[in-house]
Amino acid sequence: MKNTNPTLALLWTICMLQMSAISLAQLPAKQWSRKYGGSAVDIPYSIKCTSDGGTIVAGYTESKNGDVSRQPSRDYWDLWLLKLDRCGNRQWERSFGGTGYESARDVEQTADGGFIVLGETNSTDGGVIAGYGGTKDIWLLKLNGDGNVSWQKRYGGNGLDIGNHIRILDNGNYLIAASSSSNDGDITGNHGTGGYTDGVLLEINAAGAMVWSKCYGGSKNDELLDLEIIDGRLYVAGYANSTDGDIPPSQKNYDVWLLALDSKGNKIYSKVYGGSQNDVAYAMSRGNDNSLTLAGYTTSSDGDVSGARGSQDFWVVNINTAGTLKWQKVLGGSEPDYAATILTDSDGGYLVGGISYSSDGDISNALGNGDYWLVKLDAAGNASWEKNMGGGRNDNLRSIAYQPRLKEYYLAGDSESGGGDFTGGRGEADFAVTKLKNPELIVKDSTVCNPAEFAAAPVTFVDVCGYDSAIISFKAVPLTQPFAGMNRSDTIFEGGSLQLSNTANGNIVWNSDPTLSCSKCEEPIASPKVTTVYTATNSIDNCSTYDQFTLVVLKDAVVHIPNAFTPNGDGKNDLFGPLGKVPEGFQMQIFNRYGQLVFRSTSIDDRWNGKRNGEVQPNGTFVYIITYKNIFNQLQQRKGAFVLVR
C-alpha cells in the first residue's frame, strides 16, 4: 500500500479532505438583504454575478438622491446600474439618460472586464445618441470596468422597440431578443399592424454594428423575452397572441411561445403551449439535460395546463429541443402569482422566482401584500421547498443570479416595504438585493497519536463579509503501525529481492541497512543474502511508532508434505498440498487407489479439497506425485501416499 506524506502545518496532519455541500433540496440560508435607491421609484430588471465575486444590478431610477447620482436632465426614468461587492457594499453606480424614459432590461460582463447593457430610450438629449423619433428605441451601451461609457448605439424604427434579453456569443457578437412595432429603420418584415408588436432578434457585432435583424410573429401582439443557445441552435421564448404568420393557428388567447432558429435566425419551428386563457413565459433556462424550462404565469385550467390554484399562478413548463412538452407545473394560491425568473441549479433542479399575492395553496408564510416567492423544483418539476421574503407591502422578485463556484444565490427585485427582510427603505420602491448561501460542511480525518486525547469541537469559519462560510468537524484517526493489517514476513530465494510495502499513515522511515535501496523512501527494495529483520518507523509531529518485517532467505526449494488431511469444512486442514516455496516448474498429481487421476495442480498454492469433478471422495489412501525445479534448475520429484479422513 503506497503512503502519502502530508504537509505538517497544524498540530494534526490532514490525511484526507472530504467535502459535502448542504443538500440542495434544503433552503439556502439568508446572509444579507439590502436596499438601494433614492426617494422615488427604483426598479431592477436584472442581476448578474461578476468576475470579482460581486454582482451588477440593472434597471431604472426616478430618484435624484440617496444612492442615485443626480442627473440634471432627469424628468422621468433613467437607466441605472449598481455595482456591488460580494458583501453587498456599493462599489459604484451609474445613471444614464435624458428628459425621456430610459431603463436597462439586461446586462452581461464582457471578456475585457467591462459590461454590455441592453436598455431602451426615447430621449435625444442628456448625452443619449439620436434615434428614430419620439418612441422608444433599443439602446445598447458598452461600459468599461468602472462603469464609464465606451460607446452607445440605438436600434429600431418609428414604432416602439424594446430590448428584453442579451446574450454574448462565442464570436464576441451580441444577440438581442426584443419586441417591436416598427417596420422601418433597423426593423423590417414586421407582421403586425396598427401598433401591434412582433418578436425580433438582432445580432450586433463587438463594435455595435448590426449584423442582421429578423421579425417573427403574426398580425397581433407577439413578444420574445428570453433566449438560450444549444448546440448552435437558437431557442427564443415569450408569448403570442396571433394565429397567423409565424404563430401556429392553434394559439387560443395568449399562449407561451417557443421559437427554434438556426444561427442565422432562420426558423426551424414555432410552437405554442397553454390553455384557453392567458399563458405567458417571461424567462427560460437550459437544463442539465439540454431541455428548456420556461417560467411565467397562467390563468388557464385546460389544454396543456393542469392543477390551477387560483386566478393567476406560476406556470413552469419543461420542453425538449424538439419542442415536445415533457412536464408542466402550476404553483401558487388563490390570489395572483407570477414567475419572472428561473435558473438551473447545480443539482439539475430549478429555482423559480417571482411575486405572490396569495396566502394559501402552495404559499406557507405570506408576509405582506405581495412577496418575493422562491420555489425549488427538482429536475422532474417536483417542489422541494418554497420561501416567501419581504415585508408588509409589495416586494417583487425579478431576477436571480447564481455563483456556482461559491454556491451563492443573489435575488434582485423591488421593494416598497420598510421592514421584514427589507429594512431601511429609501423611497417609494427600491432595488432590494438578497444573498443566500449555506456554509460548506467539511470533514477532516486527522491523524493523532492517541485518539482518546483528541476532542476537537467543530469550527465555523466566516467569509470576508463575516458570514458563515464553512463548518469543519474533525475525526480522529490513530497513528498506525507500519505493517498493520499485513503479514510481517515474507521469503525470497538466495540472490532474489523484494519491494517492501507498508500501511503507514504518516512519514515512513526504514532503518539504515546496506541491503535496502533507500531508507527514507516509502517502498525500498530489499536484497539480503541472509535472513534479515528490517525496522520501519511511522511518525507525525512528535509521535511515532515502529514495526519489524522479517525477510527469510531460502537456500533452496522448501516442500513440506503432510501425510493426512480432513476436508470436513471446519477451516482446519481442509486442503491437501505441500507447504513451502519452489522456484518454478511445480506440478502435483493425486490418484485414488484405482489409479484414477482425481486432482492436478500447477501452483504450490493450489491445493486439493477432497472432491473429484465436484463429488466428495470417500475416506481412504491416495497417492501423490510432486515435481518441481530447484534453484539450480534441476527437476525434483517427490512421491508418496496420504490418508483422507472425514
LINBELFEN-V347406 format. One record per residue. RES is the residue in one letter. PHI is phi as a letter, one per 30 degrees, with the letter a starting at -180 (999 if undefined). BURIAL is 1 if it has 9 or more other ideal C-beta (glycine too) atoms within 8 Angstrom, else 0. Layout:
BEGIN
res:RES phi:PHI burial:BURIAL
res:RES phi:PHI burial:BURIAL
END
This chain:
BEGIN
res:M phi:999 burial:0
res:K phi:d burial:0
res:N phi:c burial:1
res:T phi:c burial:0
res:N phi:d burial:0
res:P phi:d burial:0
res:T phi:d burial:0
res:L phi:c burial:0
res:A phi:c burial:0
res:L phi:b burial:0
res:L phi:d burial:0
res:W phi:c burial:1
res:T phi:c burial:1
res:I phi:d burial:1
res:C phi:c burial:1
res:M phi:a burial:0
res:L phi:b burial:0
res:Q phi:b burial:0
res:M phi:c burial:0
res:S phi:b burial:0
res:A phi:d burial:1
res:I phi:e burial:1
res:S phi:e burial:0
res:L phi:d burial:1
res:A phi:d burial:0
res:Q phi:c burial:0
res:L phi:d burial:0
res:P phi:d burial:1
res:A phi:d burial:1
res:K phi:d burial:1
res:Q phi:c burial:0
res:W phi:a burial:1
res:S phi:b burial:1
res:R phi:b burial:0
res:K phi:c burial:1
res:Y phi:b burial:1
res:G phi:l burial:1
res:G phi:b burial:1
res:S phi:d burial:1
res:A phi:c burial:1
res:V phi:c burial:1
res:D phi:b burial:1
res:I phi:b burial:1
res:P phi:c burial:1
res:Y phi:c burial:1
res:S phi:b burial:1
res:I phi:b burial:1
res:K phi:b burial:1
res:C phi:d burial:1
res:T phi:c burial:1
res:S phi:d burial:0
res:D phi:d burial:0
res:G phi:j burial:1
res:G phi:c burial:1
res:T phi:b burial:1
res:I phi:b burial:1
res:V phi:c burial:1
res:A phi:b burial:1
res:G phi:a burial:1
res:Y phi:b burial:1
res:T phi:b burial:1
res:E phi:c burial:1
res:S phi:d burial:1
res:K phi:b burial:1
res:N phi:a burial:0
res:G phi:i burial:1
res:D phi:d burial:1
res:V phi:c burial:1
res:S phi:d burial:0
res:R phi:d burial:0
res:Q phi:c burial:1
res:P phi:e burial:0
res:S phi:d burial:1
res:R phi:d burial:1
res:D phi:c burial:0
res:Y phi:b burial:0
res:W phi:c burial:1
res:D phi:b burial:1
res:L phi:d burial:1
res:W phi:b burial:1
res:L phi:c burial:1
res:L phi:b burial:1
res:K phi:c burial:1
res:L phi:c burial:1
res:D phi:d burial:1
res:R phi:d burial:1
res:C phi:c burial:0
res:G phi:i burial:1
res:N phi:d burial:0
res:R phi:d burial:1
res:Q phi:c burial:0
res:W phi:a burial:0
res:E phi:b burial:1
res:R phi:b burial:1
res:S phi:b burial:1
res:F phi:b burial:1
res:G phi:l burial:1
res:G phi:c burial:1
res:T phi:d burial:1
res:G phi:c burial:1
res:Y phi:c burial:1
res:E phi:b burial:1
res:S phi:a burial:1
res:A phi:c burial:1
res:R phi:c burial:1
res:D phi:a burial:1
res:V phi:a burial:1
res:E phi:b burial:1
res:Q phi:d burial:1
res:T phi:c burial:1
res:A phi:d burial:0
res:D phi:d burial:0
res:G phi:i burial:0
res:G phi:d burial:1
res:F phi:b burial:1
res:I phi:c burial:1
res:V phi:c burial:1
res:L phi:c burial:1
res:G phi:b burial:1
res:E phi:b burial:1
res:T phi:a burial:1
res:N phi:b burial:1
res:S phi:d burial:1
res:T phi:b burial:0
res:D phi:b burial:0
res:G phi:i burial:1
res:G phi:i burial:0
res:V phi:d burial:1
res:I phi:d burial:0
res:A phi:d burial:0
res:G phi:b burial:1
res:Y phi:c burial:1
res:G phi:j burial:0
res:G phi:d burial:0
res:T phi:c burial:1
res:K phi:d burial:1
res:D phi:c burial:1
res:I phi:d burial:1
res:W phi:b burial:1
res:L phi:c burial:1
res:L phi:b burial:1
res:K phi:c burial:1
res:L phi:c burial:1
res:N phi:d burial:1
res:G phi:d burial:0
res:D phi:c burial:0
res:G phi:i burial:1
res:N phi:c burial:0
res:V phi:d burial:0
res:S phi:c burial:0
res:W phi:a burial:0
res:Q phi:b burial:1
res:K phi:b burial:1
res:R phi:b burial:1
res:Y phi:b burial:1
res:G phi:k burial:1
res:G phi:b burial:1
res:N phi:d burial:0
res:G phi:c burial:1
res:L phi:c burial:1
res:D phi:b burial:1
res:I phi:b burial:1
res:G phi:d burial:1
res:N phi:c burial:1
res:H phi:a burial:1
res:I phi:b burial:1
res:R phi:b burial:1
res:I phi:d burial:1
res:L phi:d burial:1
res:D phi:d burial:0
res:N phi:d burial:0
res:G phi:j burial:0
res:N phi:d burial:1
res:Y phi:c burial:1
res:L phi:c burial:1
res:I phi:c burial:1
res:A phi:c burial:1
res:A phi:b burial:1
res:S phi:b burial:1
res:S phi:a burial:1
res:S phi:c burial:1
res:S phi:d burial:1
res:N phi:b burial:1
res:D phi:a burial:0
res:G phi:i burial:1
res:D phi:d burial:1
res:I phi:c burial:1
res:T phi:b burial:0
res:G phi:i burial:0
res:N phi:d burial:1
res:H phi:d burial:1
res:G phi:d burial:1
res:T phi:b burial:0
res:G phi:i burial:0
res:G phi:j burial:0
res:Y phi:d burial:1
res:T phi:c burial:1
res:D phi:c burial:1
res:G phi:d burial:1
res:V phi:b burial:1
res:L phi:c burial:1
res:L phi:b burial:1
res:E phi:c burial:1
res:I phi:b burial:1
res:N phi:d burial:1
res:A phi:d burial:0
res:A phi:c burial:0
res:G phi:j burial:1
res:A phi:d burial:0
res:M phi:d burial:1
res:V phi:d burial:0
res:W phi:a burial:0
res:S phi:b burial:1
res:K phi:b burial:0
res:C phi:c burial:1
res:Y phi:b burial:1
res:G phi:l burial:1
res:G phi:b burial:1
res:S phi:d burial:1
res:K phi:c burial:1
res:N phi:d burial:0
res:D phi:b burial:1
res:E phi:b burial:1
res:L phi:c burial:1
res:L phi:c burial:1
res:D phi:a burial:1
res:L phi:b burial:1
res:E phi:b burial:1
res:I phi:b burial:1
res:I phi:b burial:1
res:D phi:h burial:0
res:G phi:i burial:0
res:R phi:c burial:1
res:L phi:c burial:1
res:Y phi:b burial:1
res:V phi:b burial:1
res:A phi:b burial:1
res:G phi:a burial:1
res:Y phi:b burial:1
res:A phi:b burial:1
res:N phi:c burial:1
res:S phi:d burial:1
res:T phi:b burial:1
res:D phi:b burial:0
res:G phi:i burial:1
res:D phi:d burial:1
res:I phi:c burial:1
res:P phi:e burial:0
res:P phi:d burial:0
res:S phi:d burial:0
res:Q phi:e burial:1
res:K phi:c burial:1
res:N phi:b burial:1
res:Y phi:c burial:1
res:D phi:c burial:1
res:V phi:d burial:1
res:W phi:b burial:1
res:L phi:b burial:1
res:L phi:c burial:1
res:A phi:c burial:1
res:L phi:b burial:1
res:D phi:d burial:1
res:S phi:d burial:0
res:K phi:c burial:0
res:G phi:i burial:1
res:N phi:d burial:0
res:K phi:d burial:1
res:I phi:c burial:0
res:Y phi:a burial:0
res:S phi:b burial:1
res:K phi:b burial:0
res:V phi:b burial:1
res:Y phi:b burial:1
res:G phi:l burial:1
res:G phi:b burial:1
res:S phi:d burial:0
res:Q phi:c burial:1
res:N phi:c burial:1
res:D phi:b burial:1
res:V phi:b burial:1
res:A phi:c burial:1
res:Y phi:c burial:1
res:A phi:b burial:1
res:M phi:b burial:1
res:S phi:b burial:1
res:R phi:d burial:1
res:G phi:d burial:1
res:N phi:d burial:0
res:D phi:c burial:0
res:N phi:i burial:0
res:S phi:d burial:1
res:L phi:c burial:1
res:T phi:c burial:1
res:L phi:c burial:1
res:A phi:b burial:1
res:G phi:a burial:1
res:Y phi:b burial:1
res:T phi:b burial:1
res:T phi:c burial:1
res:S phi:c burial:1
res:S phi:b burial:0
res:D phi:b burial:0
res:G phi:i burial:0
res:D phi:d burial:1
res:V phi:c burial:1
res:S phi:b burial:0
res:G phi:j burial:0
res:A phi:e burial:1
res:R phi:c burial:1
res:G phi:a burial:1
res:S phi:d burial:0
res:Q phi:a burial:1
res:D phi:b burial:1
res:F phi:e burial:1
res:W phi:b burial:1
res:V phi:b burial:1
res:V phi:b burial:1
res:N phi:c burial:1
res:I phi:b burial:1
res:N phi:d burial:1
res:T phi:d burial:1
res:A phi:d burial:0
res:G phi:j burial:1
res:T phi:d burial:0
res:L phi:d burial:1
res:K phi:c burial:0
res:W phi:a burial:0
res:Q phi:b burial:1
res:K phi:b burial:1
res:V phi:c burial:1
res:L phi:b burial:1
res:G phi:k burial:1
res:G phi:b burial:1
res:S phi:d burial:0
res:E phi:c burial:1
res:P phi:d burial:1
res:D phi:b burial:1
res:Y phi:b burial:1
res:A phi:c burial:1
res:A phi:c burial:1
res:T phi:a burial:1
res:I phi:a burial:1
res:L phi:b burial:1
res:T phi:d burial:1
res:D phi:d burial:1
res:S phi:d burial:0
res:D phi:c burial:0
res:G phi:j burial:1
res:G phi:d burial:1
res:Y phi:b burial:1
res:L phi:c burial:1
res:V phi:c burial:1
res:G phi:b burial:1
res:G phi:a burial:1
res:I phi:b burial:1
res:S phi:b burial:1
res:Y phi:c burial:0
res:S phi:c burial:1
res:S phi:b burial:0
res:D phi:b burial:0
res:G phi:i burial:1
res:D phi:d burial:1
res:I phi:c burial:1
res:S phi:c burial:0
res:N phi:a burial:0
res:A phi:d burial:1
res:L phi:c burial:1
res:G phi:a burial:1
res:N phi:d burial:0
res:G phi:b burial:1
res:D phi:b burial:1
res:Y phi:e burial:1
res:W phi:b burial:1
res:L phi:c burial:1
res:V phi:b burial:1
res:K phi:c burial:1
res:L phi:c burial:1
res:D phi:d burial:1
res:A phi:d burial:1
res:A phi:c burial:0
res:G phi:j burial:1
res:N phi:d burial:0
res:A phi:d burial:1
res:S phi:c burial:0
res:W phi:a burial:1
res:E phi:b burial:1
res:K phi:b burial:1
res:N phi:c burial:1
res:M phi:b burial:1
res:G phi:k burial:1
res:G phi:b burial:1
res:G phi:d burial:1
res:R phi:c burial:1
res:N phi:d burial:1
res:D phi:b burial:1
res:N phi:b burial:1
res:L phi:d burial:1
res:R phi:c burial:1
res:S phi:a burial:1
res:I phi:b burial:1
res:A phi:b burial:1
res:Y phi:b burial:1
res:Q phi:c burial:1
res:P phi:d burial:0
res:R phi:d burial:0
res:L phi:c burial:0
res:K phi:h burial:1
res:E phi:c burial:1
res:Y phi:c burial:1
res:Y phi:b burial:1
res:L phi:c burial:1
res:A phi:b burial:1
res:G phi:a burial:1
res:D phi:c burial:1
res:S phi:b burial:1
res:E phi:c burial:1
res:S phi:d burial:1
res:G phi:c burial:1
res:G phi:b burial:0
res:G phi:i burial:1
res:D phi:d burial:1
res:F phi:b burial:1
res:T phi:c burial:1
res:G phi:i burial:0
res:G phi:d burial:1
res:R phi:c burial:1
res:G phi:a burial:1
res:E phi:d burial:0
res:A phi:a burial:1
res:D phi:b burial:1
res:F phi:e burial:1
res:A phi:b burial:1
res:V phi:c burial:1
res:T phi:b burial:1
res:K phi:c burial:1
res:L phi:c burial:1
res:K phi:a burial:1
res:N phi:c burial:1
res:P phi:d burial:1
res:E phi:d burial:1
res:L phi:c burial:1
res:I phi:b burial:1
res:V phi:c burial:1
res:K phi:c burial:1
res:D phi:d burial:1
res:S phi:c burial:1
res:T phi:d burial:1
res:V phi:b burial:1
res:C phi:d burial:0
res:N phi:b burial:0
res:P phi:e burial:0
res:A phi:d burial:0
res:E phi:c burial:0
res:F phi:c burial:1
res:A phi:b burial:0
res:A phi:d burial:0
res:A phi:d burial:0
res:P phi:e burial:0
res:V phi:c burial:0
res:T phi:c burial:1
res:F phi:c burial:1
res:V phi:c burial:0
res:D phi:d burial:1
res:V phi:d burial:0
res:C phi:c burial:1
res:G phi:j burial:0
res:Y phi:c burial:1
res:D phi:e burial:1
res:S phi:c burial:0
res:A phi:a burial:1
res:I phi:c burial:1
res:I phi:c burial:1
res:S phi:c burial:1
res:F phi:c burial:1
res:K phi:b burial:0
res:A phi:d burial:0
res:V phi:b burial:1
res:P phi:d burial:1
res:L phi:d burial:1
res:T phi:c burial:1
res:Q phi:d burial:1
res:P phi:e burial:1
res:F phi:c burial:1
res:A phi:d burial:0
res:G phi:i burial:0
res:M phi:b burial:1
res:N phi:d burial:0
res:R phi:c burial:0
res:S phi:a burial:0
res:D phi:a burial:1
res:T phi:b burial:1
res:I phi:b burial:1
res:F phi:d burial:1
res:E phi:e burial:1
res:G phi:j burial:0
res:G phi:c burial:0
res:S phi:b burial:0
res:L phi:b burial:1
res:Q phi:d burial:0
res:L phi:d burial:1
res:S phi:c burial:0
res:N phi:a burial:1
res:T phi:c burial:1
res:A phi:d burial:1
res:N phi:c burial:1
res:G phi:b burial:1
res:N phi:c burial:0
res:I phi:c burial:1
res:V phi:b burial:0
res:W phi:c burial:1
res:N phi:d burial:0
res:S phi:d burial:0
res:D phi:b burial:1
res:P phi:d burial:0
res:T phi:c burial:0
res:L phi:c burial:1
res:S phi:d burial:0
res:C phi:a burial:0
res:S phi:c burial:1
res:K phi:c burial:0
res:C phi:c burial:0
res:E phi:d burial:0
res:E phi:b burial:1
res:P phi:d burial:1
res:I phi:c burial:1
res:A phi:c burial:1
res:S phi:b burial:0
res:P phi:d burial:1
res:K phi:c burial:0
res:V phi:b burial:0
res:T phi:e burial:0
res:T phi:b burial:1
res:V phi:c burial:0
res:Y phi:c burial:1
res:T phi:c burial:1
res:A phi:b burial:1
res:T phi:c burial:1
res:N phi:c burial:1
res:S phi:b burial:1
res:I phi:b burial:1
res:D phi:h burial:0
res:N phi:c burial:0
res:C phi:b burial:1
res:S phi:a burial:1
res:T phi:b burial:1
res:Y phi:b burial:1
res:D phi:a burial:1
res:Q phi:b burial:1
res:F phi:b burial:1
res:T phi:c burial:1
res:L phi:c burial:1
res:V phi:d burial:1
res:V phi:c burial:1
res:L phi:c burial:1
res:K phi:d burial:0
res:D phi:a burial:0
res:A phi:d burial:1
res:V phi:b burial:0
res:V phi:b burial:1
res:H phi:c burial:0
res:I phi:c burial:1
res:P phi:d burial:1
res:N phi:c burial:0
res:A phi:a burial:0
res:F phi:a burial:1
res:T phi:b burial:1
res:P phi:d burial:1
res:N phi:c burial:0
res:G phi:i burial:0
res:D phi:c burial:0
res:G phi:i burial:0
res:K phi:b burial:0
res:N phi:h burial:0
res:D phi:d burial:1
res:L phi:b burial:1
res:F phi:c burial:1
res:G phi:l burial:1
res:P phi:d burial:1
res:L phi:c burial:0
res:G phi:k burial:1
res:K phi:a burial:0
res:V phi:b burial:1
res:P phi:d burial:1
res:E phi:a burial:0
res:G phi:i burial:1
res:F phi:d burial:1
res:Q phi:a burial:1
res:M phi:b burial:1
res:Q phi:b burial:1
res:I phi:b burial:1
res:F phi:b burial:1
res:N phi:d burial:1
res:R phi:d burial:0
res:Y phi:c burial:0
res:G phi:i burial:0
res:Q phi:d burial:0
res:L phi:d burial:0
res:V phi:c burial:1
res:F phi:a burial:1
res:R phi:b burial:0
res:S phi:b burial:1
res:T phi:c burial:0
res:S phi:b burial:0
res:I phi:d burial:1
res:D phi:c burial:0
res:D phi:c burial:0
res:R phi:c burial:0
res:W phi:d burial:1
res:N phi:c burial:0
res:G phi:i burial:1
res:K phi:b burial:1
res:R phi:b burial:1
res:N phi:h burial:0
res:G phi:i burial:0
res:E phi:c burial:0
res:V phi:d burial:0
res:Q phi:d burial:1
res:P phi:d burial:0
res:N phi:e burial:0
res:G phi:l burial:1
res:T phi:c burial:0
res:F phi:b burial:1
res:V phi:c burial:1
res:Y phi:b burial:1
res:I phi:b burial:1
res:I phi:c burial:1
res:T phi:b burial:1
res:Y phi:a burial:1
res:K phi:c burial:1
res:N phi:d burial:1
res:I phi:d burial:1
res:F phi:c burial:0
res:N phi:i burial:0
res:Q phi:c burial:0
res:L phi:d burial:0
res:Q phi:c burial:1
res:Q phi:b burial:0
res:R phi:b burial:1
res:K phi:b burial:0
res:G phi:l burial:0
res:A phi:b burial:0
res:F phi:b burial:1
res:V phi:c burial:1
res:L phi:c burial:1
res:V phi:b burial:0
res:R phi:c burial:0
END
